[in-house]
Amino acid sequence: MAEFRAEGRGATGDGSTLGRALREYGSRWHDPAVFAEYVEAVRADARPQPTRADGMVPCTTLWYVDGDAYLGRLAIRHSLTPWLLEWGGHVGYDVRPSARRRGHATAMLRDALPVAYERLGLESVLVTCDEGNVASRKVIEACGGSYEDLRSGKLRYWVRAAP
């Protein structure tokens, strides 16, 4: 998490899932009780609940690890709000800076597709990336992403999750 912080993640303007987690738990993760609280919050995010913060939908988070080394995380949103349809999509992922450019993001997205289909019933998932994020665009395309359009600086792709 220190690597993400060093690149500016978790700052006040970072509205991403990772950014919010860094602000809320980042300085206290070393405490086992706090980490357990964080894990329970991540698990709770996946449960259907009638009341959520504005704009939030149930979300399954998967951690990508190699042994005990954390490489990144991937979030699969169970449904799309108008904002997610325009900007965020079903899937978001982060690879720690020191583990980038080694195919981890592609493997993460590929591994998430059966989860999206088998557990959540999503036949296709929307994955977006910033227009200038060539690495993320290549990840999405390598996983079969079909380009839909460009909206508000976001490239939008649909990736088939169903076999």
C-alpha positions in Angstrom: 0.0 0.0 0.0 3.0 2.3 0.5 3.7 2.0 -3.2 0.2 3.2 -4.1 0.5 6.1 -1.6 3.8 7.1 -3.1 2.1 7.6 -6.5 -0.6 9.7 -4.9 -3.3 7.1 -4.3 -5.4 7.7 -1.3 -5.3 11.5 -1.5 -8.4 13.5 -0.7 -9.5 13.6 -4.4 -9.0 9.9 -5.0 -12.6 8.6 -5.1 -11.6 5.0 -6.1 -12.2 2.0 -3.9 -8.4 1.8 -3.3 -8.2 5.5 -2.4 -11.0 5.2 0.1 -9.5 2.1 1.7 -6.1 3.8 2.0 -7.6 6.8 3.7 -9.7 4.8 6.1 -7.4 1.9 6.9 -4.0 2.6 5.4 -2.2 3.9 8.5 -3.6 1.1 10.7 -3.4 -2.1 8.5 -0.5 -3.3 10.6 -2.9 -3.9 13.5 -4.5 -7.4 13.1 -7.8 -6.2 14.5 -8.0 -3.3 12.1 -7.0 -5.6 9.2 -9.8 -8.0 10.2 -12.2 -5.0 10.3 -11.1 -4.1 6.8 -11.5 -7.7 5.5 -15.1 -7.8 7.0 -15.9 -4.5 5.3 -14.7 -5.9 1.9 -16.8 -9.0 2.4 -19.8 -6.9 3.4 -19.5 -4.9 0.2 -20.3 -8.0 -1.7 -23.5 -8.7 0.1 -26.8 -7.4 -1.2 -28.0 -4.7 1.2 -31.0 -2.4 0.9 -29.1 0.7 2.0 -25.8 1.8 0.7 -24.0 5.1 0.3 -25.2 7.1 -2.7 -24.0 5.6 -5.9 -22.6 2.4 -4.3 -23.6 -1.0 -5.5 -22.6 -4.5 -4.2 -19.0 -5.2 -5.2 -16.9 -8.4 -5.0 -13.2 -7.7 -4.4 -10.6 -10.3 -5.3 -7.0 -10.0 -4.2 -4.2 -11.1 -6.5 -1.2 -12.6 -4.7 1.9 -14.6 -5.3 2.5 -16.6 -2.1 2.3 -14.0 0.6 3.1 -11.1 -1.8 0.2 -8.8 -2.6 0.2 -7.9 -6.3 -3.1 -6.1 -6.7 -6.8 -6.2 -6.4 -9.8 -6.4 -8.7 -13.3 -5.2 -8.0 -16.4 -6.6 -9.8 -19.5 -4.4 -9.3 -22.6 -6.4 -9.4 -24.7 -3.8 -11.3 -24.3 -0.5 -13.0 -25.6 2.9 -11.8 -25.8 5.7 -14.4 -22.4 6.9 -13.2 -20.8 3.5 -13.5 -22.3 3.0 -16.9 -20.7 6.2 -18.0 -17.4 6.1 -16.1 -16.6 3.2 -13.9 -17.9 0.0 -15.4 -18.3 -3.4 -13.8 -14.6 -4.0 -13.2 -11.8 -2.0 -11.8 -8.3 -3.2 -11.0 -5.1 -1.9 -9.5 -1.6 -3.6 -9.7 1.0 -2.4 -7.2 3.6 -0.3 -9.0 6.5 -2.6 -8.5 4.5 -5.5 -10.1 3.4 -3.7 -13.2 4.2 -4.6 -16.8 4.4 -8.3 -16.0 0.9 -9.4 -17.2 -0.7 -9.4 -13.8 -3.6 -7.1 -14.8 -4.4 -9.2 -17.8 -4.4 -12.4 -15.6 -6.5 -10.6 -13.0 -9.1 -9.6 -15.5 -9.1 -13.0 -17.2 -9.6 -14.7 -13.9 -12.4 -12.4 -12.9 -14.6 -13.2 -15.9 -15.7 -16.6 -14.7 -16.5 -15.1 -11.3 -18.6 -12.4 -13.0 -20.5 -15.0 -14.9 -20.8 -17.9 -12.5 -21.3 -16.1 -9.2 -23.0 -12.9 -10.4 -24.7 -13.9 -13.6 -23.1 -11.2 -15.7 -22.8 -12.4 -19.3 -20.7 -9.3 -20.3 -18.9 -6.8 -18.2 -18.2 -3.1 -18.9 -14.5 -2.2 -18.4 -13.4 1.4 -18.8 -10.0 3.1 -18.8 -8.7 6.6 -19.3 -8.2 7.6 -22.9 -4.5 7.9 -22.5 -4.0 4.7 -20.4 -2.4 2.5 -23.1 -1.4 -0.2 -20.7 -5.0 -0.7 -19.4 -6.4 -0.5 -23.0 -4.1 -3.4 -24.0 -5.2 -5.4 -20.9 -8.8 -5.0 -21.8 -8.3 -5.8 -25.5 -6.1 -8.9 -24.6 -9.1 -10.2 -22.6 -11.4 -9.8 -25.6 -12.7 -6.3 -24.9 -14.9 -5.0 -27.7 -14.6 -1.2 -28.0 -18.0 0.6 -27.7 -17.1 4.2 -27.5 -15.3 7.1 -25.9 -17.3 9.1 -23.3 -16.0 11.9 -21.1 -12.4 10.8 -21.6 -13.1 7.1 -20.9 -12.7 4.3 -23.4 -15.5 1.9 -22.9 -15.2 -1.8 -23.7 -17.5 -4.8 -23.2 -15.9 -8.1 -22.3 -17.7 -11.3 -22.6 -17.8 -13.2 -19.3 -20.0 -16.1 -20.3 -18.2 -19.0 -21.9 
